[in-house]
Amino acid sequence: MIKQNYNVDINIIPMNIAIYKYDIANDNFIFVDINNYTENSENIDRDEVLGKYLTDIFPNVKEFGLFDLLKKAYETGKKQNHKATFYSDDRIQGWQENEIYKLENDLIITIYKNINAEKLMETDLKLYKQIVDTISEAVIITDMKGTIIYVNPAYLRITGYSINEVIGKNPRAFSSGKHNKEFYKDMWLQITNNQTFHDDIWDKKKDGTIYPKRLTINTVKDLNNKPTNYVGVFTDVAKQKKYETNLKELAFSDGLTKLPNRIHFHNILKYEVNKSSRGEEDGALLLLDLDKFKIVNDTLGHQIGDELLIQVAKRLQHVMRQSDMVSRIGGDEFTIILSAPIPKFQVEIICQNIIKSLSSVFTIDNNLIYINSSIGVAFFNYGKIDIDELIRQSDVAMYKAKSLGRGNFQFYNYAEY
């Protein structure tokens, strides 16, 4: 770093340099010289320190540890290193690193630098790592090729993988298979254009569980604005998704039978009426009421009645087409939307199948239960009817079925009303 003598111009060296002479009588070191770089960087006046004892200029130097190393270098002639020690007094304060040499004329030279910036960065990095290691969100860092170079404990906890199973791998090794190539193409297009990505994505845990995660990917750049890494942060949103699904079910499903409720029924009926209008095709609405249900409730109790409604719902779903929707709109009333196009004869077959299915005995807690059903049918076509009128027509037809002895179905007849 420097020749072991004093026959050089120390002022041309862009590092902190101080030269001492050991005073044996007073067991102290006297400042012989400092270079211009030290004057400027440490705000020290050369004339103020030259000829002065080291302990007079820096009173805490013995506590700092430098004094003993200066003496050791003087006594042994061997280079001494004084690394990363914090010094503080009225003159200067900060982290210092020193290399100490004994010159041929018994002078001692120290070449040192202030490493506050490095220490601050090191402290910040430790703090950032501590934060990343303790947060509940998973963090994953890759190089620009997509190779994983770091994951935090939350990532391992959420995914179930060990550190050795992920470091050096590409994240696609843990993909769920739920997303196609276009999805990932769009994802990387966003990252390339905006340096960020945010969306819900499905991945796979070590045990094979497919789970949804809310993922954000950012691009990290160096001081020259060159991309160096990708950082992904995500949370497992499986519980949230389940909660959202449960809320949706509560809002649009019947709590007992799990069939669509009245709100959902109205939404779908409106959609189907509009669809039939665009295609100029007929659809049908069936309103179904259970005959003798009140007797079951009164004689066997509401618990048996509730179980009967659940079994009725299952039988109705079994006889319907996949495109049709069964709803429970209250009490023992059910609706069935037959999606267009459907001819009248097929509606008749469906109604006959419903009546046949529901007239078969139900067995609940060793009770044999027989009921019938009355069905009213109203057609919708060409958008010439609103849904309230359509429901009214099916209701009129259902009461006509009841008046004709129950256990049958009737079509709404415009000529009669």
Secondary structure, 3 states (H helix, E strand, C coil): CCCCCCCCCHHHCCCEEEEEEEECCCCEEEEEEECHHHHHHHCCCHHHHCCCEHHHHCCCHHHHCHHHHHHHHHHHCCCEEEEEEEEECCCCEEEEEEEEEECCCCCEEEEEEECHHHHHHHHHHHHHHHHHHHCCCEEEEEECCCCEEEECHHHHHHHCCCHHHHCCCCHHHHECCCCCHHHHHHHHHHHHHHCEEEEEEEEECCCCCEEEEEEEEEEEECCCCCEEEEEEEEEECHHHHHHHHHHHHHHHECCCCCCECHHHHHHHHHHHHHHHHHHCCCEEEEEEEEECHHHHHHHHCHHHHHHHHHHHHHHHHHHCCCCCEEEEEECCEEEEEECCCCCHHHHHHHHHHHHHHHHCCEEECCEEECCEEEEEEEEECCCCCCHHHHHHHHHHHHHHHHHCCCCCEEECCHHHC
